[in-house]
Amino acid sequence: MRCCCEDQGAVRTGIKGILAYPSDRLLPKVIERCDACERFHSDEAAALHYVTIRGGVARYDKRSRVIWLPR
């Protein structure tokens, strides 16, 4: 069954279970797990998986959100 995280849209990453949307700027991107399919147990786990596929680094921003930065 297809999850909403796989639908076309601004937050789609192409990786099932992971959503990414721009923060205040275009980059970095805020990474979140999809709460509908819960493929990852946390936003941090989703970000680590995203980094292994896309490269870059995952960190926390001032609001304690997980963000991704390309290298």
PDB file of N, CA, C, O and CB in Angstrom:
ATOM      1  N   MET A   1       0.847  -1.189   0.000  1.00  0.00           N
ATOM      2  CA  MET A   1       0.000   0.000   0.000  1.00  0.00           C
ATOM      3  C   MET A   1       0.887   1.246   0.000  1.00  0.00           C
ATOM      4  O   MET A   1       1.905   1.289   0.691  1.00  0.00           O
ATOM      5  CB  MET A   1      -0.961   0.002   1.230  1.00  0.00           C
ATOM      6  N   ARG A   2       0.511   2.221  -0.750  1.00  0.00           N
ATOM      7  CA  ARG A   2       1.270   3.455  -0.899  1.00  0.00           C
ATOM      8  C   ARG A   2       0.981   4.399   0.261  1.00  0.00           C
ATOM      9  O   ARG A   2      -0.171   4.577   0.656  1.00  0.00           O
ATOM     10  CB  ARG A   2       0.941   4.133  -2.236  1.00  0.00           C
ATOM     11  N   CYS A   3       2.041   5.004   0.805  1.00  0.00           N
ATOM     12  CA  CYS A   3       1.910   5.947   1.920  1.00  0.00           C
ATOM     13  C   CYS A   3       1.883   7.381   1.390  1.00  0.00           C
ATOM     14  O   CYS A   3       2.308   7.643   0.265  1.00  0.00           O
ATOM     15  CB  CYS A   3       3.074   5.765   2.934  1.00  0.00           C
ATOM     16  N   CYS A   4       1.390   8.285   2.190  1.00  0.00           N
ATOM     17  CA  CYS A   4       1.331   9.700   1.793  1.00  0.00           C
ATOM     18  C   CYS A   4       2.725  10.296   1.619  1.00  0.00           C
ATOM     19  O   CYS A   4       2.867  11.287   0.903  1.00  0.00           O
ATOM     20  CB  CYS A   4       0.548  10.510   2.833  1.00  0.00           C
ATOM     21  N   CYS A   5       3.761   9.733   2.246  1.00  0.00           N
ATOM     22  CA  CYS A   5       5.117  10.266   2.085  1.00  0.00           C
ATOM     23  C   CYS A   5       5.683   9.985   0.693  1.00  0.00           C
ATOM     24  O   CYS A   5       6.700  10.561   0.307  1.00  0.00           O
ATOM     25  CB  CYS A   5       6.040   9.675   3.143  1.00  0.00           C
ATOM     26  N   GLU A   6       5.031   9.107  -0.051  1.00  0.00           N
ATOM     27  CA  GLU A   6       5.459   8.785  -1.408  1.00  0.00           C
ATOM     28  C   GLU A   6       4.735   9.623  -2.462  1.00  0.00           C
ATOM     29  O   GLU A   6       5.091   9.572  -3.640  1.00  0.00           O
ATOM     30  CB  GLU A   6       5.233   7.314  -1.682  1.00  0.00           C
ATOM     31  N   ASP A   7       3.722  10.393  -2.053  1.00  0.00           N
ATOM     32  CA  ASP A   7       2.984  11.244  -2.982  1.00  0.00           C
ATOM     33  C   ASP A   7       3.838  12.422  -3.431  1.00  0.00           C
ATOM     34  O   ASP A   7       4.713  12.878  -2.694  1.00  0.00           O
ATOM     35  CB  ASP A   7       1.688  11.745  -2.336  1.00  0.00           C
ATOM     36  N   GLN A   8       3.587  12.911  -4.630  1.00  0.00           N
ATOM     37  CA  GLN A   8       4.286  14.085  -5.139  1.00  0.00           C
ATOM     38  C   GLN A   8       3.972  15.285  -4.262  1.00  0.00           C
ATOM     39  O   GLN A   8       2.848  15.433  -3.782  1.00  0.00           O
ATOM     40  CB  GLN A   8       3.896  14.367  -6.605  1.00  0.00           C
ATOM     41  N   GLY A   9       4.959  16.136  -4.052  1.00  0.00           N
ATOM     42  CA  GLY A   9       4.733  17.335  -3.265  1.00  0.00           C
ATOM     43  C   GLY A   9       6.032  17.941  -2.791  1.00  0.00           C
ATOM     44  O   GLY A   9       7.115  17.419  -3.055  1.00  0.00           O
ATOM     45  N   ALA A  10       5.910  19.034  -2.099  1.00  0.00           N
ATOM     46  CA  ALA A  10       7.081  19.802  -1.672  1.00  0.00           C
ATOM     47  C   ALA A  10       7.900  19.111  -0.598  1.00  0.00           C
ATOM     48  O   ALA A  10       9.084  19.416  -0.451  1.00  0.00           O
ATOM     49  CB  ALA A  10       6.649  21.142  -1.172  1.00  0.00           C
ATOM     50  N   VAL A  11       7.316  18.194   0.156  1.00  0.00           N
ATOM     51  CA  VAL A  11       8.040  17.556   1.252  1.00  0.00           C
ATOM     52  C   VAL A  11       8.555  16.160   0.891  1.00  0.00           C
ATOM     53  O   VAL A  11       9.218  15.524   1.711  1.00  0.00           O
ATOM     54  CB  VAL A  11       7.147  17.466   2.467  1.00  0.00           C
ATOM     55  N   ARG A  12       8.271  15.684  -0.292  1.00  0.00           N
ATOM     56  CA  ARG A  12       8.688  14.345  -0.715  1.00  0.00           C
ATOM     57  C   ARG A  12      10.198  14.296  -0.926  1.00  0.00           C
ATOM     58  O   ARG A  12      10.775  15.189  -1.547  1.00  0.00           O
ATOM     59  CB  ARG A  12       7.955  13.932  -2.007  1.00  0.00           C
ATOM     60  N   THR A  13      10.832  13.249  -0.404  1.00  0.00           N
ATOM     61  CA  THR A  13      12.276  13.084  -0.559  1.00  0.00           C
ATOM     62  C   THR A  13      12.634  11.996  -1.556  1.00  0.00           C
ATOM     63  O   THR A  13      13.770  11.938  -2.029  1.00  0.00           O
ATOM     64  CB  THR A  13      12.905  12.771   0.773  1.00  0.00           C
ATOM     65  N   GLY A  14      11.688  11.140  -1.879  1.00  0.00           N
ATOM     66  CA  GLY A  14      11.988   9.993  -2.713  1.00  0.00           C
ATOM     67  C   GLY A  14      12.408   8.783  -1.896  1.00  0.00           C
ATOM     68  O   GLY A  14      12.684   7.721  -2.454  1.00  0.00           O
ATOM     69  N   ILE A  15      12.457   8.935  -0.588  1.00  0.00           N
ATOM     70  CA  ILE A  15      12.806   7.853   0.324  1.00  0.00           C
ATOM     71  C   ILE A  15      11.586   7.594   1.204  1.00  0.00           C
ATOM     72  O   ILE A  15      11.128   8.481   1.924  1.00  0.00           O
ATOM     73  CB  ILE A  15      14.081   8.205   1.188  1.00  0.00           C
ATOM     74  N   LYS A  16      11.072   6.378   1.138  1.00  0.00           N
ATOM     75  CA  LYS A  16       9.867   6.053   1.905  1.00  0.00           C
ATOM     76  C   LYS A  16      10.112   6.246   3.395  1.00  0.00           C
ATOM     77  O   LYS A  16      11.098   5.750   3.941  1.00  0.00           O
ATOM     78  CB  LYS A  16       9.419   4.608   1.625  1.00  0.00           C
ATOM     79  N   GLY A  17       9.211   6.968   4.045  1.00  0.00           N
ATOM     80  CA  GLY A  17       9.288   7.185   5.484  1.00  0.00           C
ATOM     81  C   GLY A  17       9.973   8.466   5.905  1.00  0.00           C
ATOM     82  O   GLY A  17      10.039   8.766   7.097  1.00  0.00           O
ATOM     83  N   ILE A  18      10.492   9.241   4.936  1.00  0.00           N
ATOM     84  CA  ILE A  18      11.222  10.472   5.267  1.00  0.00           C
ATOM     85  C   ILE A  18      10.612  11.657   4.539  1.00  0.00           C
ATOM     86  O   ILE A  18      10.382  11.610   3.331  1.00  0.00           O
ATOM     87  CB  ILE A  18      12.717  10.338   4.907  1.00  0.00           C
ATOM     88  N   LEU A  19      10.353  12.724   5.292  1.00  0.00           N
ATOM     89  CA  LEU A  19       9.866  13.983   4.740  1.00  0.00           C
ATOM     90  C   LEU A  19      10.925  15.051   4.974  1.00  0.00           C
ATOM     91  O   LEU A  19      11.607  15.038   5.998  1.00  0.00           O
ATOM     92  CB  LEU A  19       8.501  14.395   5.379  1.00  0.00           C
ATOM     93  N   ALA A  20      11.062  15.971   4.034  1.00  0.00           N
ATOM     94  CA  ALA A  20      12.023  17.069   4.187  1.00  0.00           C
ATOM     95  C   ALA A  20      11.377  18.339   3.657  1.00  0.00           C
ATOM     96  O   ALA A  20      10.751  18.341   2.598  1.00  0.00           O
ATOM     97  CB  ALA A  20      13.371  16.767   3.435  1.00  0.00           C
ATOM     98  N   TYR A  21      11.537  19.398   4.397  1.00  0.00           N
ATOM     99  CA  TYR A  21      11.005  20.682   3.934  1.00  0.00           C
ATOM    100  C   TYR A  21      11.992  21.778   4.269  1.00  0.00           C
ATOM    101  O   TYR A  21      12.761  21.655   5.222  1.00  0.00           O
ATOM    102  CB  TYR A  21       9.622  20.980   4.567  1.00  0.00           C
ATOM    103  N   PRO A  22      11.978  22.853   3.493  1.00  0.00           N
ATOM    104  CA  PRO A  22      12.936  23.933   3.741  1.00  0.00           C
ATOM    105  C   PRO A  22      12.692  24.597   5.087  1.00  0.00           C
ATOM    106  O   PRO A  22      11.550  24.756   5.519  1.00  0.00           O
ATOM    107  CB  PRO A  22      12.861  24.973   2.629  1.00  0.00           C
ATOM    108  N   SER A  23      13.772  24.980   5.737  1.00  0.00           N
ATOM    109  CA  SER A  23      13.636  25.754   6.974  1.00  0.00           C
ATOM    110  C   SER A  23      13.373  27.194   6.578  1.00  0.00           C
ATOM    111  O   SER A  23      12.715  27.441   5.567  1.00  0.00           O
ATOM    112  CB  SER A  23      14.919  25.635   7.887  1.00  0.00           C
ATOM    113  N   ASP A  24      13.860  28.127   7.331  1.00  0.00           N
ATOM    114  CA  ASP A  24      13.642  29.542   7.031  1.00  0.00           C
ATOM    115  C   ASP A  24      14.278  29.933   5.705  1.00  0.00           C
ATOM    116  O   ASP A  24      13.804  30.839   5.019  1.00  0.00           O
ATOM    117  CB  ASP A  24      14.201  30.413   8.152  1.00  0.00           C
ATOM    118  N   ARG A  25      15.350  29.244   5.353  1.00  0.00           N
ATOM    119  CA  ARG A  25      16.004  29.457   4.065  1.00  0.00           C
ATOM    120  C   ARG A  25      15.756  28.237   3.204  1.00  0.00           C
ATOM    121  O   ARG A  25      15.097  27.296   3.648  1.00  0.00           O
ATOM    122  CB  ARG A  25      17.533  29.724   4.233  1.00  0.00           C
ATOM    123  N   LEU A  26      16.268  28.230   1.985  1.00  0.00           N
ATOM    124  CA  LEU A  26      16.121  27.073   1.106  1.00  0.00           C
ATOM    125  C   LEU A  26      16.887  25.883   1.677  1.00  0.00           C
ATOM    126  O   LEU A  26      16.390  24.756   1.671  1.00  0.00           O
ATOM    127  CB  LEU A  26      16.618  27.403  -0.321  1.00  0.00           C
ATOM    128  N   LEU A  27      18.089  26.136   2.165  1.00  0.00           N
ATOM    129  CA  LEU A  27      18.870  25.105   2.849  1.00  0.00           C
ATOM    130  C   LEU A  27      19.239  25.653   4.194  1.00  0.00           C
ATOM    131  O   LEU A  27      19.491  26.856   4.258  1.00  0.00           O
ATOM    132  CB  LEU A  27      20.140  24.687   2.039  1.00  0.00           C
ATOM    133  N   PRO A  28      19.299  24.946   5.233  1.00  0.00           N
ATOM    134  CA  PRO A  28      19.189  23.502   5.327  1.00  0.00           C
ATOM    135  C   PRO A  28      17.746  23.019   5.243  1.00  0.00           C
ATOM    136  O   PRO A  28      16.806  23.809   5.334  1.00  0.00           O
ATOM    137  CB  PRO A  28      19.809  23.027   6.610  1.00  0.00           C
ATOM    138  N   LYS A  29      17.588  21.722   5.069  1.00  0.00           N
ATOM    139  CA  LYS A  29      16.252  21.135   5.055  1.00  0.00           C
ATOM    140  C   LYS A  29      15.966  20.493   6.397  1.00  0.00           C
ATOM    141  O   LYS A  29      16.837  19.858   6.992  1.00  0.00           O
ATOM    142  CB  LYS A  29      16.112  20.101   3.919  1.00  0.00           C
ATOM    143  N   VAL A  30      14.752  20.660   6.867  1.00  0.00           N
ATOM    144  CA  VAL A  30      14.302  20.009   8.095  1.00  0.00           C
ATOM    145  C   VAL A  30      13.871  18.589   7.714  1.00  0.00           C
ATOM    146  O   VAL A  30      13.084  18.402   6.786  1.00  0.00           O
ATOM    147  CB  VAL A  30      13.119  20.816   8.791  1.00  0.00           C
ATOM    148  N   ILE A  31      14.387  17.602   8.429  1.00  0.00           N
ATOM    149  CA  ILE A  31      14.100  16.199   8.161  1.00  0.00           C
ATOM    150  C   ILE A  31      13.172  15.667   9.253  1.00  0.00           C
ATOM    151  O   ILE A  31      13.412  15.872  10.443  1.00  0.00           O
ATOM    152  CB  ILE A  31      15.414  15.362   8.089  1.00  0.00           C
ATOM    153  N   GLU A  32      12.124  14.991   8.835  1.00  0.00           N
ATOM    154  CA  GLU A  32      11.197  14.360   9.773  1.00  0.00           C
ATOM    155  C   GLU A  32      10.835  12.980   9.272  1.00  0.00           C
ATOM    156  O   GLU A  32      10.851  12.717   8.069  1.00  0.00           O
ATOM    157  CB  GLU A  32       9.927  15.218   9.965  1.00  0.00           C
ATOM    158  N   ARG A  33      10.510  12.103  10.201  1.00  0.00           N
ATOM    159  CA  ARG A  33       9.984  10.805   9.805  1.00  0.00           C
ATOM    160  C   ARG A  33       8.521  10.980   9.426  1.00  0.00           C
ATOM    161  O   ARG A  33       7.865  11.915   9.886  1.00  0.00           O
ATOM    162  CB  ARG A  33      10.149   9.752  10.945  1.00  0.00           C
ATOM    163  N   CYS A  34       8.021  10.104   8.608  1.00  0.00           N
ATOM    164  CA  CYS A  34       6.601  10.117   8.260  1.00  0.00           C
ATOM    165  C   CYS A  34       5.834   9.474   9.407  1.00  0.00           C
ATOM    166  O   CYS A  34       6.076   8.314   9.743  1.00  0.00           O
ATOM    167  CB  CYS A  34       6.330   9.367   6.904  1.00  0.00           C
ATOM    168  N   ASP A  35       4.919  10.214  10.006  1.00  0.00           N
ATOM    169  CA  ASP A  35       4.135   9.687  11.116  1.00  0.00           C
ATOM    170  C   ASP A  35       3.028   8.744  10.645  1.00  0.00           C
ATOM    171  O   ASP A  35       2.426   8.043  11.458  1.00  0.00           O
ATOM    172  CB  ASP A  35       3.533  10.828  11.910  1.00  0.00           C
ATOM    173  N   ALA A  36       2.760   8.721   9.354  1.00  0.00           N
ATOM    174  CA  ALA A  36       1.720   7.824   8.839  1.00  0.00           C
ATOM    175  C   ALA A  36       2.231   6.384   8.744  1.00  0.00           C
ATOM    176  O   ALA A  36       1.548   5.460   9.186  1.00  0.00           O
ATOM    177  CB  ALA A  36       1.236   8.302   7.458  1.00  0.00           C
ATOM    178  N   CYS A  37       3.425   6.183   8.173  1.00  0.00           N
ATOM    179  CA  CYS A  37       3.928   4.812   8.014  1.00  0.00           C
ATOM    180  C   CYS A  37       4.904   4.407   9.124  1.00  0.00           C
ATOM    181  O   CYS A  37       5.139   3.215   9.326  1.00  0.00           O
ATOM    182  CB  CYS A  37       4.610   4.667   6.662  1.00  0.00           C
ATOM    183  N   GLU A  38       5.468   5.367   9.839  1.00  0.00           N
ATOM    184  CA  GLU A  38       6.382   5.120  10.953  1.00  0.00           C
ATOM    185  C   GLU A  38       7.475   4.111  10.607  1.00  0.00           C
ATOM    186  O   GLU A  38       7.767   3.208  11.391  1.00  0.00           O
ATOM    187  CB  GLU A  38       5.604   4.630  12.154  1.00  0.00           C
ATOM    188  N   ARG A  39       8.075   4.271   9.431  1.00  0.00           N
ATOM    189  CA  ARG A  39       9.159   3.375   9.024  1.00  0.00           C
ATOM    190  C   ARG A  39      10.382   3.561   9.916  1.00  0.00           C
ATOM    191  O   ARG A  39      11.128   2.610  10.151  1.00  0.00           O
ATOM    192  CB  ARG A  39       9.535   3.619   7.554  1.00  0.00           C
ATOM    193  N   PHE A  40      10.589   4.765  10.407  1.00  0.00           N
ATOM    194  CA  PHE A  40      11.708   5.067  11.306  1.00  0.00           C
ATOM    195  C   PHE A  40      11.149   5.392  12.682  1.00  0.00           C
ATOM    196  O   PHE A  40      10.048   5.930  12.795  1.00  0.00           O
ATOM    197  CB  PHE A  40      12.574   6.254  10.762  1.00  0.00           C
ATOM    198  N   HIS A  41      11.902   5.068  13.729  1.00  0.00           N
ATOM    199  CA  HIS A  41      11.387   5.266  15.086  1.00  0.00           C
ATOM    200  C   HIS A  41      11.507   6.702  15.578  1.00  0.00           C
ATOM    201  O   HIS A  41      10.904   7.061  16.590  1.00  0.00           O
ATOM    202  CB  HIS A  41      12.110   4.359  16.035  1.00  0.00           C
ATOM    203  N   SER A  42      12.288   7.538  14.866  1.00  0.00           N
ATOM    204  CA  SER A  42      12.444   8.935  15.292  1.00  0.00           C
ATOM    205  C   SER A  42      12.880   9.789  14.106  1.00  0.00           C
ATOM    206  O   SER A  42      13.259   9.273  13.055  1.00  0.00           O
ATOM    207  CB  SER A  42      13.474   9.050  16.453  1.00  0.00           C
ATOM    208  N   ASP A  43      12.817  11.107  14.298  1.00  0.00           N
ATOM    209  CA  ASP A  43      13.325  12.033  13.280  1.00  0.00           C
ATOM    210  C   ASP A  43      14.823  11.854  13.105  1.00  0.00           C
ATOM    211  O   ASP A  43      15.337  11.959  11.991  1.00  0.00           O
ATOM    212  CB  ASP A  43      13.004  13.493  13.657  1.00  0.00           C
ATOM    213  N   GLU A  44      15.524  11.584  14.193  1.00  0.00           N
ATOM    214  CA  GLU A  44      16.973  11.396  14.139  1.00  0.00           C
ATOM    215  C   GLU A  44      17.341  10.174  13.296  1.00  0.00           C
ATOM    216  O   GLU A  44      18.270  10.231  12.491  1.00  0.00           O
ATOM    217  CB  GLU A  44      17.544  11.250  15.556  1.00  0.00           C
ATOM    218  N   ALA A  45      16.617   9.077  13.480  1.00  0.00           N
ATOM    219  CA  ALA A  45      16.872   7.864  12.702  1.00  0.00           C
ATOM    220  C   ALA A  45      16.594   8.112  11.217  1.00  0.00           C
ATOM    221  O   ALA A  45      17.337   7.641  10.357  1.00  0.00           O
ATOM    222  CB  ALA A  45      16.007   6.694  13.222  1.00  0.00           C
ATOM    223  N   ALA A  46      15.534   8.844  10.923  1.00  0.00           N
ATOM    224  CA  ALA A  46      15.216   9.184   9.536  1.00  0.00           C
ATOM    225  C   ALA A  46      16.321  10.050   8.934  1.00  0.00           C
ATOM    226  O   ALA A  46      16.705   9.852   7.781  1.00  0.00           O
ATOM    227  CB  ALA A  46      13.856   9.914   9.452  1.00  0.00           C
ATOM    228  N   ALA A  47      16.831  11.002   9.703  1.00  0.00           N
ATOM    229  CA  ALA A  47      17.897  11.880   9.210  1.00  0.00           C
ATOM    230  C   ALA A  47      19.180  11.101   8.956  1.00  0.00           C
ATOM    231  O   ALA A  47      19.863  11.353   7.964  1.00  0.00           O
ATOM    232  CB  ALA A  47      18.162  13.010  10.208  1.00  0.00           C
ATOM    233  N   LEU A  48      19.517  10.168   9.823  1.00  0.00           N
ATOM    234  CA  LEU A  48      20.720   9.357   9.610  1.00  0.00           C
ATOM    235  C   LEU A  48      20.604   8.523   8.340  1.00  0.00           C
ATOM    236  O   LEU A  48      21.575   8.386   7.595  1.00  0.00           O
ATOM    237  CB  LEU A  48      20.969   8.444  10.816  1.00  0.00           C
ATOM    238  N   HIS A  49      19.444   7.975   8.094  1.00  0.00           N
ATOM    239  CA  HIS A  49      19.229   7.212   6.863  1.00  0.00           C
ATOM    240  C   HIS A  49      19.323   8.140   5.645  1.00  0.00           C
ATOM    241  O   HIS A  49      19.915   7.774   4.630  1.00  0.00           O
ATOM    242  CB  HIS A  49      17.849   6.496   6.897  1.00  0.00           C
ATOM    243  N   TYR A  50      18.750   9.315   5.744  1.00  0.00           N
ATOM    244  CA  TYR A  50      18.798  10.302   4.663  1.00  0.00           C
ATOM    245  C   TYR A  50      20.246  10.673   4.343  1.00  0.00           C
ATOM    246  O   TYR A  50      20.620  10.783   3.175  1.00  0.00           O
ATOM    247  CB  TYR A  50      17.994  11.566   5.045  1.00  0.00           C
ATOM    248  N   VAL A  51      21.058  10.864   5.385  1.00  0.00           N
ATOM    249  CA  VAL A  51      22.475  11.219   5.198  1.00  0.00           C
ATOM    250  C   VAL A  51      23.233  10.084   4.522  1.00  0.00           C
ATOM    251  O   VAL A  51      24.088  10.342   3.675  1.00  0.00           O
ATOM    252  CB  VAL A  51      23.133  11.560   6.552  1.00  0.00           C
ATOM    253  N   THR A  52      22.945   8.845   4.871  1.00  0.00           N
ATOM    254  CA  THR A  52      23.663   7.726   4.241  1.00  0.00           C
ATOM    255  C   THR A  52      23.354   7.632   2.753  1.00  0.00           C
ATOM    256  O   THR A  52      24.188   7.171   1.975  1.00  0.00           O
ATOM    257  CB  THR A  52      23.302   6.406   4.929  1.00  0.00           C
ATOM    258  N   ILE A  53      22.175   8.061   2.356  1.00  0.00           N
ATOM    259  CA  ILE A  53      21.806   7.999   0.938  1.00  0.00           C
ATOM    260  C   ILE A  53      22.230   9.263   0.188  1.00  0.00           C
ATOM    261  O   ILE A  53      22.792   9.167  -0.903  1.00  0.00           O
ATOM    262  CB  ILE A  53      20.296   7.791   0.794  1.00  0.00           C
ATOM    263  N   ARG A  54      21.974  10.433   0.745  1.00  0.00           N
ATOM    264  CA  ARG A  54      22.206  11.703   0.052  1.00  0.00           C
ATOM    265  C   ARG A  54      23.562  12.349   0.366  1.00  0.00           C
ATOM    266  O   ARG A  54      23.991  13.257  -0.347  1.00  0.00           O
ATOM    267  CB  ARG A  54      21.112  12.665   0.405  1.00  0.00           C
ATOM    268  N   GLY A  55      24.228  11.895   1.412  1.00  0.00           N
ATOM    269  CA  GLY A  55      25.465  12.547   1.831  1.00  0.00           C
ATOM    270  C   GLY A  55      25.143  13.767   2.672  1.00  0.00           C
ATOM    271  O   GLY A  55      23.987  13.989   3.034  1.00  0.00           O
ATOM    272  N   GLY A  56      26.144  14.546   2.981  1.00  0.00           N
ATOM    273  CA  GLY A  56      25.941  15.733   3.804  1.00  0.00           C
ATOM    274  C   GLY A  56      26.003  15.391   5.282  1.00  0.00           C
ATOM    275  O   GLY A  56      26.526  14.346   5.668  1.00  0.00           O
ATOM    276  N   VAL A  57      25.466  16.278   6.103  1.00  0.00           N
ATOM    277  CA  VAL A  57      25.484  16.089   7.551  1.00  0.00           C
ATOM    278  C   VAL A  57      24.109  16.414   8.139  1.00  0.00           C
ATOM    279  O   VAL A  57      23.345  17.209   7.592  1.00  0.00           O
ATOM    280  CB  VAL A  57      26.578  16.973   8.204  1.00  0.00           C
ATOM    281  N   ALA A  58      23.826  15.772   9.266  1.00  0.00           N
ATOM    282  CA  ALA A  58      22.585  16.048  10.001  1.00  0.00           C
ATOM    283  C   ALA A  58      22.960  16.710  11.314  1.00  0.00           C
ATOM    284  O   ALA A  58      23.904  16.291  11.982  1.00  0.00           O
ATOM    285  CB  ALA A  58      21.751  14.737  10.249  1.00  0.00           C
ATOM    286  N   ARG A  59      22.226  17.733  11.677  1.00  0.00           N
ATOM    287  CA  ARG A  59      22.456  18.476  12.914  1.00  0.00           C
ATOM    288  C   ARG A  59      21.125  18.937  13.474  1.00  0.00           C
ATOM    289  O   ARG A  59      20.069  18.711  12.884  1.00  0.00           O
ATOM    290  CB  ARG A  59      23.396  19.684  12.676  1.00  0.00           C
ATOM    291  N   TYR A  60      21.198  19.590  14.629  1.00  0.00           N
ATOM    292  CA  TYR A  60      20.017  20.234  15.210  1.00  0.00           C
ATOM    293  C   TYR A  60      20.102  21.728  14.956  1.00  0.00           C
ATOM    294  O   TYR A  60      21.193  22.299  14.965  1.00  0.00           O
ATOM    295  CB  TYR A  60      19.903  19.938  16.738  1.00  0.00           C
ATOM    296  N   ASP A  61      18.957  22.370  14.727  1.00  0.00           N
ATOM    297  CA  ASP A  61      18.942  23.825  14.609  1.00  0.00           C
ATOM    298  C   ASP A  61      18.600  24.433  15.971  1.00  0.00           C
ATOM    299  O   ASP A  61      18.494  23.719  16.969  1.00  0.00           O
ATOM    300  CB  ASP A  61      17.921  24.288  13.521  1.00  0.00           C
ATOM    301  N   LYS A  62      18.432  25.738  16.003  1.00  0.00           N
ATOM    302  CA  LYS A  62      18.160  26.445  17.260  1.00  0.00           C
ATOM    303  C   LYS A  62      16.844  26.013  17.896  1.00  0.00           C
ATOM    304  O   LYS A  62      16.667  26.146  19.107  1.00  0.00           O
ATOM    305  CB  LYS A  62      18.138  27.942  17.021  1.00  0.00           C
ATOM    306  N   ARG A  63      15.923  25.498  17.088  1.00  0.00           N
ATOM    307  CA  ARG A  63      14.618  25.072  17.605  1.00  0.00           C
ATOM    308  C   ARG A  63      14.579  23.569  17.886  1.00  0.00           C
ATOM    309  O   ARG A  63      13.504  22.996  18.059  1.00  0.00           O
ATOM    310  CB  ARG A  63      13.514  25.441  16.612  1.00  0.00           C
ATOM    311  N   SER A  64      15.749  22.933  17.932  1.00  0.00           N
ATOM    312  CA  SER A  64      15.907  21.494  18.198  1.00  0.00           C
ATOM    313  C   SER A  64      15.256  20.613  17.136  1.00  0.00           C
ATOM    314  O   SER A  64      14.838  19.492  17.426  1.00  0.00           O
ATOM    315  CB  SER A  64      15.321  21.157  19.550  1.00  0.00           C
ATOM    316  N   ARG A  65      15.170  21.122  15.904  1.00  0.00           N
ATOM    317  CA  ARG A  65      14.700  20.310  14.787  1.00  0.00           C
ATOM    318  C   ARG A  65      15.913  19.658  14.142  1.00  0.00           C
ATOM    319  O   ARG A  65      17.005  20.225  14.169  1.00  0.00           O
ATOM    320  CB  ARG A  65      13.897  21.167  13.749  1.00  0.00           C
ATOM    321  N   VAL A  66      15.739  18.481  13.565  1.00  0.00           N
ATOM    322  CA  VAL A  66      16.826  17.822  12.846  1.00  0.00           C
ATOM    323  C   VAL A  66      16.899  18.441  11.461  1.00  0.00           C
ATOM    324  O   VAL A  66      15.906  18.490  10.736  1.00  0.00           O
ATOM    325  CB  VAL A  66      16.612  16.266  12.765  1.00  0.00           C
ATOM    326  N   ILE A  67      18.081  18.910  11.103  1.00  0.00           N
ATOM    327  CA  ILE A  67      18.261  19.524   9.782  1.00  0.00           C
ATOM    328  C   ILE A  67      19.343  18.779   9.012  1.00  0.00           C
ATOM    329  O   ILE A  67      20.200  18.116   9.596  1.00  0.00           O
ATOM    330  CB  ILE A  67      18.627  21.028   9.914  1.00  0.00           C
ATOM    331  N   TRP A  68      19.287  18.902   7.690  1.00  0.00           N
ATOM    332  CA  TRP A  68      20.278  18.300   6.807  1.00  0.00           C
ATOM    333  C   TRP A  68      20.964  19.416   6.021  1.00  0.00           C
ATOM    334  O   TRP A  68      20.324  20.330   5.503  1.00  0.00           O
ATOM    335  CB  TRP A  68      19.620  17.255   5.845  1.00  0.00           C
ATOM    336  N   LEU A  69      22.283  19.305   5.953  1.00  0.00           N
ATOM    337  CA  LEU A  69      23.100  20.250   5.188  1.00  0.00           C
ATOM    338  C   LEU A  69      23.924  19.473   4.172  1.00  0.00           C
ATOM    339  O   LEU A  69      24.559  18.484   4.537  1.00  0.00           O
ATOM    340  CB  LEU A  69      24.023  21.090   6.126  1.00  0.00           C
ATOM    341  N   PRO A  70      23.936  19.889   2.909  1.00  0.00           N
ATOM    342  CA  PRO A  70      24.790  19.205   1.927  1.00  0.00           C
ATOM    343  C   PRO A  70      26.251  19.585   2.174  1.00  0.00           C
ATOM    344  O   PRO A  70      26.540  20.617   2.779  1.00  0.00           O
ATOM    345  CB  PRO A  70      24.366  19.569   0.466  1.00  0.00           C
ATOM    346  N   ARG A  71      27.131  18.770   1.716  1.00  0.00           N
ATOM    347  CA  ARG A  71      28.579  19.094   1.829  1.00  0.00           C
ATOM    348  C   ARG A  71      29.053  19.763   0.580  1.00  0.00           C
ATOM    349  O   ARG A  71      30.229  20.112   0.475  1.00  0.00           O
ATOM    350  CB  ARG A  71      29.426  17.830   2.094  1.00  0.00           C
TER     351      ARG A  71
END
